[in-house]
Amino acid sequence: MTRTILAIDCSQRISTIVLSRGPIVYERSFEPANQAEREPFWDELRELCAEAFIEPWEFEAVAVVAGPGGFTGLRVSIAFAKAFALAREVPAIALGSAAVFAASDAARSGRGPWLVTLASKSGSAWCARVTRGDDGSFIEEMGEVLDAIGFLPKVSAVAAAGGVVLSDEHLDPAIATVVRQADAHTRAIAVDPCALAALAQLALSRNATTDPFALAPIYPREPEAVTKWRERHPPKP
């Protein structure tokens, strides 16, 4: 059955929003605004709807990448998805960043397993292994934050299985050195609009939806903005 779904990924520097109606996919990719500019998400969404000749009330579900990823992008996209799902009474779908990146790599003829690796703080990295299910799904294991020593067995196992490390450009040099020592294949993370749409359609077909009230960003560590706020506003004695 053809369903009209809006899918959003604002977890990385380049944001992607897609409208899919069955096999037909419309997409917009854009960079976030700086502090002096208007947030582009709303204008991009409006133009996407106009291009697809689809009105927002026609969305039958909204899918959003819940992270890990950038603090501001995740909060903007998840706040929109939560509000839209509640206001329109349509299903909400939460997608993991690692599964989206692995599916996007597979769409470019990449083969798993995949070890999605995102830079974290203090020389560490968040990583999650993703495998391909027999039914074509992408199975994302629980992610964890590791230093270079803890990361070594993870990347070695993926390299031995003929898999690939998908990473962002901010990896700590010690983590990057471990990847090279393991002789693992590496590629940059990227989002393929059709892969994002396919994951959303698959989740909806399986009723793998989320209570909109439960939608929340996935942060491997407490966001720096929250840490600084707590430091500046200590609890009163």
VEXMAR-608168 format. One record per atom (N, C-alpha, C): x, y, z; residue number from 1. Coordinates in steps of 0.05 Angstrom, whole numbers. Layout:
// VEXMAR-608168
+--------+--------+--------+-----+
!     px !     py !     pz ! pos !
+--------+--------+--------+-----+
!      X !      Y !      Z ! NUM !
...
+--------+--------+--------+-----+
This chain:
// VEXMAR-608168
+--------+--------+--------+-----+
!     px !     py !     pz ! pos !
+--------+--------+--------+-----+
!     17 !    -24 !      0 !   1 !
!      0 !      0 !      0 !   1 !
!     18 !     25 !      0 !   1 !
!     11 !     44 !    -17 !   2 !
!     26 !     69 !    -19 !   2 !
!     20 !     87 !      5 !   2 !
!     40 !     95 !     19 !   3 !
!     37 !    113 !     42 !   3 !
!     54 !    138 !     37 !   3 !
!     44 !    161 !     46 !   4 !
!     59 !    186 !     43 !   4 !
!     72 !    192 !     70 !   4 !
!     99 !    191 !     70 !   5 !
!    114 !    194 !     94 !   5 !
!    134 !    217 !     92 !   5 !
!    137 !    233 !    113 !   6 !
!    158 !    253 !    115 !   6 !
!    180 !    241 !    132 !   6 !
!    205 !    241 !    123 !   7 !
!    227 !    231 !    139 !   7 !
!    248 !    253 !    141 !   7 !
!    259 !    256 !    165 !   8 !
!    277 !    278 !    171 !   8 !
!    303 !    268 !    183 !   8 !
!    326 !    278 !    174 !   9 !
!    351 !    273 !    187 !   9 !
!    366 !    299 !    190 !   9 !
!    367 !    310 !    214 !  10 !
!    383 !    334 !    220 !  10 !
!    405 !    328 !    240 !  10 !
!    414 !    303 !    239 !  11 !
!    434 !    294 !    260 !  11 !
!    462 !    303 !    253 !  11 !
!    468 !    310 !    227 !  12 !
!    495 !    317 !    219 !  12 !
!    495 !    345 !    207 !  12 !
!    519 !    353 !    198 !  13 !
!    522 !    380 !    188 !  13 !
!    503 !    385 !    164 !  13 !
!    500 !    366 !    146 !  14 !
!    482 !    368 !    124 !  14 !
!    456 !    354 !    132 !  14 !
!    434 !    370 !    132 !  15 !
!    408 !    359 !    139 !  15 !
!    394 !    349 !    114 !  15 !
!    377 !    329 !    117 !  16 !
!    362 !    318 !     95 !  16 !
!    333 !    314 !    103 !  16 !
!    315 !    323 !     86 !  17 !
!    287 !    317 !     90 !  17 !
!    276 !    304 !     64 !  17 !
!    260 !    284 !     67 !  18 !
!    249 !    270 !     44 !  18 !
!    219 !    266 !     47 !  18 !
!    206 !    267 !     24 !  19 !
!    177 !    260 !     23 !  19 !
!    176 !    235 !      5 !  19 !
!    164 !    214 !     15 !  20 !
!    162 !    190 !     -2 !  20 !
!    132 !    182 !     -4 !  20 !
!    125 !    176 !    -28 !  21 !
!     98 !    165 !    -34 !  21 !
!    102 !    140 !    -50 !  21 !
!    104 !    117 !    -35 !  22 !
!    111 !     93 !    -48 !  22 !
!    140 !     95 !    -59 !  22 !
!    145 !     88 !    -84 !  23 !
!    172 !     89 !    -95 !  23 !
!    181 !    117 !   -103 !  23 !
!    164 !    136 !   -102 !  24 !
!    171 !    164 !   -110 !  24 !
!    182 !    179 !    -86 !  24 !
!    206 !    190 !    -90 !  25 !
!    219 !    204 !    -67 !  25 !
!    227 !    232 !    -76 !  25 !
!    220 !    251 !    -60 !  26 !
!    229 !    279 !    -64 !  26 !
!    247 !    286 !    -40 !  26 !
!    268 !    301 !    -45 !  27 !
!    287 !    306 !    -23 !  27 !
!    298 !    334 !    -25 !  27 !
!    306 !    344 !     -1 !  28 !
!    321 !    369 !      1 !  28 !
!    343 !    365 !     21 !  28 !
!    367 !    375 !     14 !  29 !
!    390 !    374 !     32 !  29 !
!    400 !    403 !     36 !  29 !
!    408 !    409 !     61 !  30 !
!    416 !    437 !     67 !  30 !
!    433 !    437 !     91 !  30 !
!    448 !    459 !     94 !  31 !
!    464 !    463 !    118 !  31 !
!    449 !    481 !    138 !  31 !
!    455 !    478 !    164 !  32 !
!    441 !    494 !    183 !  32 !
!    449 !    523 !    181 !  32 !
!    432 !    541 !    191 !  33 !
!    438 !    569 !    191 !  33 !
!    458 !    576 !    214 !  33 !
!    472 !    598 !    210 !  34 !
!    487 !    608 !    233 !  34 !
!    469 !    625 !    251 !  34 !
!    479 !    634 !    273 !  35 !
!    462 !    647 !    292 !  35 !
!    448 !    672 !    282 !  35 !
!    459 !    684 !    261 !  36 !
!    447 !    709 !    251 !  36 !
!    426 !    705 !    230 !  36 !
!    422 !    679 !    222 !  37 !
!    404 !    674 !    200 !  37 !
!    379 !    659 !    209 !  37 !
!    359 !    659 !    192 !  38 !
!    334 !    645 !    198 !  38 !
!    339 !    615 !    195 !  38 !
!    328 !    599 !    213 !  39 !
!    330 !    570 !    211 !  39 !
!    318 !    560 !    184 !  39 !
!    334 !    547 !    167 !  40 !
!    325 !    540 !    140 !  40 !
!    305 !    516 !    139 !  40 !
!    303 !    501 !    161 !  41 !
!    286 !    477 !    161 !  41 !
!    258 !    482 !    150 !  41 !
!    246 !    504 !    160 !  42 !
!    218 !    509 !    153 !  42 !
!    215 !    517 !    124 !  42 !
!    233 !    533 !    114 !  43 !
!    232 !    541 !     86 !  43 !
!    237 !    517 !     67 !  43 !
!    256 !    500 !     75 !  44 !
!    262 !    476 !     59 !  44 !
!    238 !    457 !     58 !  44 !
!    225 !    454 !     81 !  45 !
!    202 !    436 !     82 !  45 !
!    179 !    447 !     65 !  45 !
!    175 !    474 !     66 !  46 !
!    154 !    486 !     50 !  46 !
!    160 !    482 !     20 !  46 !
!    185 !    486 !     12 !  47 !
!    192 !    482 !    -16 !  47 !
!    191 !    453 !    -25 !  47 !
!    197 !    435 !     -7 !  48 !
!    195 !    406 !    -13 !  48 !
!    166 !    399 !    -18 !  48 !
!    148 !    408 !     -2 !  49 !
!    120 !    402 !     -6 !  49 !
!    110 !    414 !    -32 !  49 !
!    119 !    438 !    -39 !  50 !
!    111 !    450 !    -64 !  50 !
!    121 !    434 !    -88 !  50 !
!    146 !    425 !    -86 !  51 !
!    157 !    409 !   -108 !  51 !
!    143 !    383 !   -112 !  51 !
!    134 !    371 !    -90 !  52 !
!    121 !    345 !    -92 !  52 !
!     91 !    347 !    -96 !  52 !
!     80 !    372 !    -95 !  53 !
!     51 !    376 !    -97 !  53 !
!     36 !    361 !    -75 !  53 !
!     47 !    362 !    -51 !  54 !
!     36 !    349 !    -28 !  54 !
!     31 !    369 !     -6 !  54 !
!      8 !    369 !      6 !  55 !
!      2 !    386 !     28 !  55 !
!      9 !    372 !     54 !  55 !
!     17 !    387 !     75 !  56 !
!     25 !    374 !    100 !  56 !
!      4 !    356 !    112 !  56 !
!    -22 !    363 !    108 !  57 !
!    -43 !    346 !    119 !  57 !
!    -45 !    319 !    106 !  57 !
!    -30 !    315 !     83 !  58 !
!    -30 !    289 !     70 !  58 !
!     -9 !    270 !     82 !  58 !
!      9 !    280 !     99 !  59 !
!     29 !    262 !    111 !  59 !
!     15 !    241 !    128 !  59 !
!     21 !    216 !    123 !  60 !
!      9 !    194 !    138 !  60 !
!     26 !    185 !    161 !  60 !
!     51 !    194 !    162 !  61 !
!     69 !    188 !    184 !  61 !
!     93 !    207 !    182 !  61 !
!    107 !    210 !    204 !  62 !
!    131 !    226 !    204 !  62 !
!    153 !    210 !    217 !  62 !
!    176 !    207 !    203 !  63 !
!    199 !    193 !    214 !  63 !
!    221 !    212 !    219 !  63 !
!    236 !    208 !    240 !  64 !
!    258 !    226 !    247 !  64 !
!    282 !    210 !    257 !  64 !
!    306 !    218 !    249 !  65 !
!    330 !    206 !    259 !  65 !
!    335 !    217 !    287 !  65 !
!    336 !    199 !    307 !  66 !
!    337 !    208 !    335 !  66 !
!    366 !    211 !    345 !  66 !
!    386 !    203 !    330 !  67 !
!    413 !    207 !    338 !  67 !
!    428 !    181 !    341 !  67 !
!    452 !    184 !    351 !  68 !
!    466 !    208 !    360 !  68 !
!    472 !    227 !    337 !  68 !
!    478 !    252 !    346 !  69 !
!    484 !    272 !    326 !  69 !
!    486 !    300 !    339 !  69 !
!    485 !    320 !    323 !  70 !
!    488 !    347 !    333 !  70 !
!    465 !    356 !    350 !  70 !
!    471 !    371 !    371 !  71 !
!    452 !    379 !    391 !  71 !
!    428 !    395 !    379 !  71 !
!    434 !    416 !    364 !  72 !
!    413 !    434 !    355 !  72 !
!    396 !    420 !    333 !  72 !
!    409 !    407 !    314 !  73 !
!    394 !    394 !    293 !  73 !
!    375 !    373 !    303 !  73 !
!    384 !    357 !    322 !  74 !
!    366 !    336 !    334 !  74 !
!    343 !    349 !    348 !  74 !
!    347 !    370 !    363 !  75 !
!    326 !    382 !    378 !  75 !
!    305 !    395 !    360 !  75 !
!    314 !    408 !    338 !  76 !
!    295 !    420 !    319 !  76 !
!    278 !    399 !    306 !  76 !
!    291 !    378 !    295 !  77 !
!    277 !    358 !    280 !  77 !
!    258 !    341 !    298 !  77 !
!    267 !    334 !    321 !  78 !
!    251 !    318 !    339 !  78 !
!    228 !    334 !    350 !  78 !
!    232 !    359 !    356 !  79 !
!    210 !    376 !    366 !  79 !
!    189 !    379 !    344 !  79 !
!    197 !    382 !    319 !  80 !
!    178 !    383 !    297 !  80 !
!    163 !    357 !    295 !  80 !
!    177 !    335 !    294 !  81 !
!    164 !    309 !    290 !  81 !
!    144 !    303 !    313 !  81 !
!    152 !    309 !    337 !  82 !
!    134 !    305 !    360 !  82 !
!    109 !    322 !    358 !  82 !
!    113 !    348 !    352 !  83 !
!     90 !    366 !    350 !  83 !
!     71 !    358 !    327 !  83 !
!     83 !    351 !    304 !  84 !
!     67 !    345 !    281 !  84 !
!     51 !    319 !    285 !  84 !
!     64 !    298 !    296 !  85 !
!     51 !    273 !    301 !  85 !
!     27 !    276 !    320 !  85 !
!     31 !    293 !    341 !  86 !
!     10 !    297 !    360 !  86 !
!    -13 !    314 !    349 !  86 !
!     -6 !    335 !    334 !  87 !
!    -26 !    353 !    323 !  87 !
!    -43 !    339 !    302 !  87 !
!    -30 !    323 !    284 !  88 !
!    -44 !    311 !    262 !  88 !
!    -53 !    282 !    269 !  88 !
!    -45 !    272 !    292 !  89 !
!    -52 !    245 !    301 !  89 !
!    -43 !    224 !    280 !  89 !
!    -18 !    226 !    272 !  90 !
!     -6 !    207 !    254 !  90 !
!     17 !    192 !    268 !  90 !
!     25 !    169 !    259 !  91 !
!     47 !    154 !    272 !  91 !
!     73 !    169 !    271 !  91 !
!     89 !    166 !    292 !  92 !
!    116 !    176 !    293 !  92 !
!    135 !    152 !    293 !  92 !
!    157 !    156 !    278 !  93 !
!    177 !    134 !    275 !  93 !
!    205 !    146 !    283 !  93 !
!    218 !    132 !    301 !  94 !
!    245 !    140 !    309 !  94 !
!    265 !    121 !    295 !  94 !
!    285 !    133 !    281 !  95 !
!    305 !    118 !    267 !  95 !
!    332 !    124 !    280 !  95 !
!    349 !    103 !    282 !  96 !
!    376 !    107 !    293 !  96 !
!    395 !    117 !    271 !  96 !
!    413 !    135 !    279 !  97 !
!    433 !    145 !    260 !  97 !
!    449 !    123 !    247 !  97 !
!    458 !    104 !    263 !  98 !
!    475 !     83 !    252 !  98 !
!    461 !     67 !    230 !  98 !
!    436 !     60 !    235 !  99 !
!    421 !     45 !    215 !  99 !
!    418 !     61 !    189 !  99 !
!    413 !     87 !    192 ! 100 !
!    409 !    104 !    168 ! 100 !
!    435 !    106 !    152 ! 100 !
!    458 !    109 !    166 ! 101 !
!    483 !    111 !    152 ! 101 !
!    491 !     85 !    139 ! 101 !
!    485 !     62 !    152 ! 102 !
!    491 !     36 !    140 ! 102 !
!    474 !     31 !    116 ! 102 !
!    448 !     37 !    118 ! 103 !
!    430 !     34 !     95 ! 103 !
!    438 !     52 !     72 ! 103 !
!    448 !     76 !     78 ! 104 !
!    457 !     94 !     57 ! 104 !
!    482 !     83 !     43 ! 104 !
!    500 !     71 !     59 ! 105 !
!    524 !     59 !     47 ! 105 !
!    516 !     36 !     30 ! 105 !
!    497 !     19 !     39 ! 106 !
!    488 !     -4 !     23 ! 106 !
!    476 !      6 !     -3 ! 106 !
!    462 !     29 !     -3 ! 107 !
!    450 !     39 !    -27 ! 107 !
!    472 !     47 !    -48 ! 107 !
!    496 !     52 !    -38 ! 108 !
!    519 !     58 !    -56 ! 108 !
!    536 !     33 !    -61 ! 108 !
!    523 !     10 !    -58 ! 109 !
!    536 !    -16 !    -63 ! 109 !
!    556 !    -24 !    -41 ! 109 !
!    554 !    -11 !    -17 ! 110 !
!    571 !    -19 !      5 ! 110 !
!    561 !    -45 !     17 ! 110 !
!    579 !    -60 !     29 ! 111 !
!    572 !    -86 !     42 ! 111 !
!    581 !    -85 !     71 ! 111 !
!    564 !    -96 !     88 ! 112 !
!    569 !    -96 !    117 ! 112 !
!    585 !   -120 !    125 ! 112 !
!    589 !   -124 !    151 ! 113 !
!    577 !   -107 !    172 ! 113 !
!    590 !    -79 !    173 ! 113 !
!    575 !    -61 !    185 ! 114 !
!    585 !    -33 !    187 ! 114 !
!    590 !    -26 !    216 ! 114 !
!    611 !    -11 !    221 ! 115 !
!    616 !      0 !    247 ! 115 !
!    614 !     31 !    244 ! 115 !
!    592 !     41 !    253 ! 116 !
!    588 !     70 !    251 ! 116 !
!    602 !     84 !    274 ! 116 !
!    619 !    103 !    269 ! 117 !
!    636 !    115 !    289 ! 117 !
!    634 !    145 !    287 ! 117 !
!    625 !    157 !    309 ! 118 !
!    621 !    186 !    311 ! 118 !
!    638 !    197 !    333 ! 118 !
!    653 !    219 !    327 ! 119 !
!    671 !    231 !    346 ! 119 !
!    655 !    239 !    371 ! 119 !
!    668 !    235 !    394 ! 120 !
!    657 !    244 !    419 ! 120 !
!    677 !    261 !    433 ! 120 !
!    676 !    264 !    459 ! 121 !
!    694 !    281 !    474 ! 121 !
!    718 !    266 !    485 ! 121 !
!    739 !    281 !    491 ! 122 !
!    762 !    270 !    506 ! 122 !
!    775 !    246 !    492 ! 122 !
!    778 !    247 !    466 ! 123 !
!    792 !    226 !    452 ! 123 !
!    776 !    201 !    449 ! 123 !
!    750 !    202 !    453 ! 124 !
!    733 !    178 !    450 ! 124 !
!    715 !    180 !    426 ! 124 !
!    700 !    159 !    421 ! 125 !
!    682 !    158 !    398 ! 125 !
!    658 !    141 !    405 ! 125 !
!    634 !    149 !    396 ! 126 !
!    610 !    132 !    398 ! 126 !
!    610 !    113 !    374 ! 126 !
!    605 !     88 !    379 ! 127 !
!    605 !     69 !    357 ! 127 !
!    583 !     49 !    361 ! 127 !
!    572 !     39 !    338 ! 128 !
!    551 !     19 !    338 ! 128 !
!    554 !      2 !    314 ! 128 !
!    552 !    -24 !    317 ! 129 !
!    554 !    -43 !    295 ! 129 !
!    527 !    -47 !    283 ! 129 !
!    526 !    -48 !    257 ! 130 !
!    501 !    -52 !    242 ! 130 !
!    504 !    -76 !    223 ! 130 !
!    485 !    -94 !    223 ! 131 !
!    485 !   -116 !    205 ! 131 !
!    460 !   -116 !    188 ! 131 !
!    461 !   -132 !    166 ! 132 !
!    438 !   -134 !    148 ! 132 !
!    422 !   -158 !    155 ! 132 !
!    396 !   -155 !    159 ! 133 !
!    379 !   -178 !    165 ! 133 !
!    371 !   -193 !    140 ! 133 !
!    362 !   -218 !    143 ! 134 !
!    354 !   -234 !    120 ! 134 !
!    331 !   -221 !    104 ! 134 !
!    315 !   -204 !    118 ! 135 !
!    293 !   -191 !    105 ! 135 !
!    300 !   -164 !     93 ! 135 !
!    326 !   -157 !     93 ! 136 !
!    334 !   -132 !     82 ! 136 !
!    335 !   -109 !    103 ! 136 !
!    328 !   -115 !    127 ! 137 !
!    328 !    -94 !    148 ! 137 !
!    357 !    -89 !    157 ! 137 !
!    361 !    -67 !    172 ! 138 !
!    387 !    -61 !    182 ! 138 !
!    385 !    -61 !    213 ! 138 !
!    400 !    -79 !    225 ! 139 !
!    398 !    -84 !    254 ! 139 !
!    421 !    -69 !    268 ! 139 !
!    413 !    -50 !    283 ! 140 !
!    433 !    -32 !    297 ! 140 !
!    436 !    -42 !    326 ! 140 !
!    461 !    -50 !    333 ! 141 !
!    466 !    -58 !    360 ! 141 !
!    468 !    -33 !    379 ! 141 !
!    467 !    -38 !    404 ! 142 !
!    469 !    -16 !    424 ! 142 !
!    496 !     -2 !    421 ! 142 !
!    495 !     24 !    417 ! 143 !
!    520 !     39 !    415 ! 143 !
!    533 !     45 !    442 ! 143 !
!    559 !     50 !    441 ! 144 !
!    573 !     57 !    466 ! 144 !
!    596 !     76 !    459 ! 144 !
!    604 !     91 !    480 ! 145 !
!    627 !    109 !    477 ! 145 !
!    652 !     95 !    487 ! 145 !
!    673 !     94 !    469 ! 146 !
!    697 !     80 !    475 ! 146 !
!    721 !     97 !    470 ! 146 !
!    743 !     92 !    484 ! 147 !
!    768 !    104 !    478 ! 147 !
!    783 !     86 !    458 ! 147 !
!    807 !     93 !    450 ! 148 !
!    821 !     78 !    429 ! 148 !
!    826 !     49 !    437 ! 148 !
!    832 !     44 !    463 ! 149 !
!    836 !     17 !    472 ! 149 !
!    811 !      0 !    470 ! 149 !
!    789 !     11 !    479 ! 150 !
!    764 !     -3 !    478 ! 150 !
!    753 !     -7 !    450 ! 150 !
!    761 !     12 !    432 ! 151 !
!    752 !     12 !    404 ! 151 !
!    765 !    -10 !    388 ! 151 !
!    790 !    -18 !    395 ! 152 !
!    806 !    -36 !    379 ! 152 !
!    791 !    -63 !    374 ! 152 !
!    780 !    -77 !    394 ! 153 !
!    767 !   -103 !    387 ! 153 !
!    743 !    -99 !    369 ! 153 !
!    729 !    -77 !    372 ! 154 !
!    705 !    -72 !    355 ! 154 !
!    713 !    -69 !    326 ! 154 !
!    733 !    -53 !    321 ! 155 !
!    740 !    -48 !    293 ! 155 !
!    755 !    -72 !    281 ! 155 !
!    769 !    -87 !    298 ! 156 !
!    783 !   -111 !    288 ! 156 !
!    763 !   -132 !    279 ! 156 !
!    741 !   -135 !    295 ! 157 !
!    720 !   -155 !    288 ! 157 !
!    707 !   -148 !    261 ! 157 !
!    701 !   -122 !    257 ! 158 !
!    688 !   -114 !    232 ! 158 !
!    707 !   -117 !    209 ! 158 !
!    733 !   -111 !    213 ! 159 !
!    752 !   -114 !    191 ! 159 !
!    755 !   -143 !    184 ! 159 !
!    756 !   -161 !    204 ! 160 !
!    758 !   -190 !    199 ! 160 !
!    734 !   -201 !    183 ! 160 !
!    711 !   -188 !    187 ! 161 !
!    687 !   -197 !    173 ! 161 !
!    684 !   -184 !    146 ! 161 !
!    704 !   -169 !    138 ! 162 !
!    702 !   -156 !    112 ! 162 !
!    684 !   -132 !    111 ! 162 !
!    679 !   -120 !    134 ! 163 !
!    661 !    -98 !    136 ! 163 !
!    675 !    -71 !    132 ! 163 !
!    661 !    -50 !    140 ! 164 !
!    671 !    -23 !    136 ! 164 !
!    665 !     -5 !    160 ! 164 !
!    683 !     14 !    164 ! 165 !
!    679 !     34 !    185 ! 165 !
!    668 !     59 !    171 ! 165 !
!    645 !     68 !    181 ! 166 !
!    633 !     93 !    171 ! 166 !
!    638 !    114 !    192 ! 166 !
!    652 !    136 !    186 ! 167 !
!    659 !    155 !    206 ! 167 !
!    655 !    183 !    196 ! 167 !
!    653 !    202 !    216 ! 168 !
!    652 !    230 !    209 ! 168 !
!    681 !    241 !    207 ! 168 !
!    683 !    267 !    202 ! 169 !
!    709 !    279 !    197 ! 169 !
!    723 !    288 !    223 ! 169 !
!    710 !    283 !    246 ! 170 !
!    721 !    294 !    271 ! 170 !
!    733 !    273 !    289 ! 170 !
!    739 !    250 !    278 ! 171 !
!    750 !    228 !    295 ! 171 !
!    776 !    237 !    308 ! 171 !
!    780 !    229 !    333 ! 172 !
!    805 !    235 !    347 ! 172 !
!    827 !    220 !    333 ! 172 !
!    851 !    232 !    331 ! 173 !
!    874 !    218 !    318 ! 173 !
!    880 !    190 !    329 ! 173 !
!    877 !    186 !    355 ! 174 !
!    882 !    160 !    366 ! 174 !
!    862 !    139 !    356 ! 174 !
!    837 !    147 !    353 ! 175 !
!    817 !    129 !    342 ! 175 !
!    823 !    123 !    313 ! 175 !
!    830 !    144 !    298 ! 176 !
!    836 !    141 !    269 ! 176 !
!    860 !    122 !    266 ! 176 !
!    879 !    124 !    284 ! 177 !
!    903 !    107 !    282 ! 177 !
!    895 !     78 !    286 ! 177 !
!    877 !     72 !    305 ! 178 !
!    868 !     45 !    310 ! 178 !
!    854 !     34 !    285 ! 178 !
!    839 !     50 !    271 ! 179 !
!    825 !     41 !    247 ! 179 !
!    846 !     33 !    226 ! 179 !
!    867 !     49 !    223 ! 180 !
!    887 !     42 !    203 ! 180 !
!    903 !     17 !    212 ! 180 !
!    908 !     14 !    237 ! 181 !
!    923 !     -9 !    247 ! 181 !
!    907 !    -35 !    242 ! 181 !
!    881 !    -33 !    244 ! 182 !
!    863 !    -56 !    240 ! 182 !
!    860 !    -62 !    210 ! 182 !
!    871 !    -45 !    193 ! 183 !
!    868 !    -48 !    164 ! 183 !
!    839 !    -50 !    155 ! 183 !
!    823 !    -33 !    168 ! 184 !
!    794 !    -34 !    162 ! 184 !
!    788 !    -15 !    139 ! 184 !
!    769 !    -23 !    122 ! 185 !
!    759 !     -5 !    101 ! 185 !
!    743 !     18 !    114 ! 185 !
!    747 !     42 !    104 ! 186 !
!    733 !     65 !    116 ! 186 !
!    719 !     81 !     94 ! 186 !
!    696 !     92 !    101 ! 187 !
!    682 !    111 !     84 ! 187 !
!    669 !    132 !    101 ! 187 !
!    665 !    155 !     89 ! 188 !
!    652 !    177 !    104 ! 188 !
!    622 !    172 !    106 ! 188 !
!    611 !    180 !    129 ! 189 !
!    582 !    177 !    132 ! 189 !
!    568 !    196 !    113 ! 189 !
!    545 !    187 !    103 ! 190 !
!    528 !    203 !     86 ! 190 !
!    500 !    192 !     87 ! 190 !
!    481 !    209 !     80 ! 191 !
!    453 !    200 !     80 ! 191 !
!    443 !    199 !     51 ! 191 !
!    433 !    175 !     44 ! 192 !
!    421 !    172 !     18 ! 192 !
!    390 !    176 !     21 ! 192 !
!    378 !    195 !      7 ! 193 !
!    350 !    201 !     11 ! 193 !
!    332 !    177 !      7 ! 193 !
!    338 !    160 !    -14 ! 194 !
!    321 !    137 !    -19 ! 194 !
!    324 !    116 !      3 ! 194 !
!    348 !    113 !     14 ! 195 !
!    352 !     95 !     36 ! 195 !
!    336 !    104 !     61 ! 195 !
!    337 !    130 !     67 ! 196 !
!    323 !    141 !     89 ! 196 !
!    293 !    137 !     86 ! 196 !
!    283 !    142 !     62 ! 197 !
!    254 !    137 !     56 ! 197 !
!    247 !    108 !     59 ! 197 !
!    264 !     90 !     49 ! 198 !
!    258 !     61 !     51 ! 198 !
!    257 !     52 !     80 ! 198 !
!    275 !     61 !     97 ! 199 !
!    274 !     53 !    125 ! 199 !
!    249 !     63 !    138 ! 199 !
!    240 !     87 !    132 ! 200 !
!    215 !     98 !    143 ! 200 !
!    191 !     81 !    134 ! 200 !
!    190 !     75 !    108 ! 201 !
!    168 !     59 !     97 ! 201 !
!    168 !     31 !    110 ! 201 !
!    191 !     19 !    113 ! 202 !
!    193 !     -8 !    125 ! 202 !
!    183 !     -7 !    154 ! 202 !
!    192 !     13 !    169 ! 203 !
!    183 !     15 !    197 ! 203 !
!    153 !     18 !    199 ! 203 !
!    142 !     35 !    181 ! 204 !
!    113 !     39 !    182 ! 204 !
!     98 !     13 !    175 ! 204 !
!    108 !     -1 !    155 ! 205 !
!     94 !    -26 !    146 ! 205 !
!     94 !    -47 !    169 ! 205 !
!    114 !    -45 !    187 ! 206 !
!    116 !    -64 !    209 ! 206 !
!    104 !    -53 !    235 ! 206 !
!     91 !    -30 !    233 ! 207 !
!     80 !    -16 !    256 ! 207 !
!    101 !    -11 !    278 ! 207 !
!    126 !     -7 !    269 ! 208 !
!    148 !     -1 !    287 ! 208 !
!    148 !     29 !    293 ! 208 !
!    127 !     38 !    306 ! 209 !
!    124 !     66 !    312 ! 209 !
!    130 !     72 !    341 ! 209 !
!    131 !     98 !    347 ! 210 !
!    138 !    107 !    374 ! 210 !
!    117 !    127 !    384 ! 210 !
!    111 !    125 !    410 ! 211 !
!     94 !    145 !    422 ! 211 !
!    107 !    172 !    419 ! 211 !
!     94 !    192 !    406 ! 212 !
!    106 !    218 !    402 ! 212 !
!    117 !    230 !    428 ! 212 !
!    103 !    226 !    450 ! 213 !
!    113 !    237 !    475 ! 213 !
!    140 !    225 !    483 ! 213 !
!    146 !    201 !    473 ! 214 !
!    171 !    188 !    480 ! 214 !
!    194 !    195 !    461 ! 214 !
!    189 !    210 !    440 ! 215 !
!    210 !    218 !    422 ! 215 !
!    230 !    235 !    436 ! 215 !
!    255 !    228 !    435 ! 216 !
!    276 !    244 !    448 ! 216 !
!    303 !    240 !    434 ! 216 !
!    320 !    260 !    434 ! 217 !
!    346 !    256 !    422 ! 217 !
!    363 !    236 !    436 ! 217 !
!    379 !    221 !    421 ! 218 !
!    398 !    202 !    433 ! 218 !
!    425 !    217 !    434 ! 218 !
!    434 !    221 !    458 ! 219 !
!    461 !    234 !    463 ! 219 !
!    479 !    213 !    477 ! 219 !
!    502 !    207 !    465 ! 220 !
!    520 !    188 !    479 ! 220 !
!    531 !    200 !    505 ! 220 !
!    533 !    226 !    506 ! 221 !
!    541 !    240 !    530 ! 221 !
!    523 !    263 !    535 ! 221 !
!    523 !    274 !    559 ! 222 !
!    507 !    298 !    564 ! 222 !
!    516 !    320 !    546 ! 222 !
!    498 !    334 !    532 ! 223 !
!    505 !    356 !    514 ! 223 !
!    521 !    377 !    529 ! 223 !
!    541 !    389 !    515 ! 224 !
!    558 !    409 !    527 ! 224 !
!    542 !    433 !    537 ! 224 !
!    521 !    440 !    522 ! 225 !
!    505 !    463 !    531 ! 225 !
!    492 !    458 !    558 ! 225 !
!    483 !    433 !    562 ! 226 !
!    470 !    426 !    587 ! 226 !
!    491 !    426 !    610 ! 226 !
!    514 !    415 !    604 ! 227 !
!    536 !    414 !    624 ! 227 !
!    543 !    443 !    633 ! 227 !
!    546 !    461 !    614 ! 228 !
!    553 !    488 !    620 ! 228 !
!    531 !    502 !    636 ! 228 !
!    506 !    496 !    629 ! 229 !
!    484 !    508 !    643 ! 229 !
!    484 !    499 !    672 ! 229 !
!    488 !    474 !    677 ! 230 !
!    488 !    464 !    704 ! 230 !
!    512 !    475 !    720 ! 230 !
!    535 !    479 !    707 ! 231 !
!    558 !    491 !    720 ! 231 !
!    552 !    520 !    729 ! 231 !
!    537 !    534 !    712 ! 232 !
!    531 !    562 !    718 ! 232 !
!    507 !    565 !    736 ! 232 !
!    492 !    544 !    739 ! 233 !
!    468 !    545 !    757 ! 233 !
!    468 !    522 !    776 ! 233 !
!    488 !    522 !    794 ! 234 !
!    489 !    499 !    814 ! 234 !
!    465 !    500 !    832 ! 234 !
!    457 !    476 !    842 ! 235 !
!    434 !    475 !    860 ! 235 !
!    439 !    492 !    885 ! 235 !
!    418 !    505 !    894 ! 236 !
!    421 !    521 !    918 ! 236 !
!    422 !    504 !    943 ! 236 !
!    438 !    511 !    962 ! 237 !
!    440 !    495 !    986 ! 237 !
!    414 !    496 !   1003 ! 237 !
+--------+--------+--------+-----+
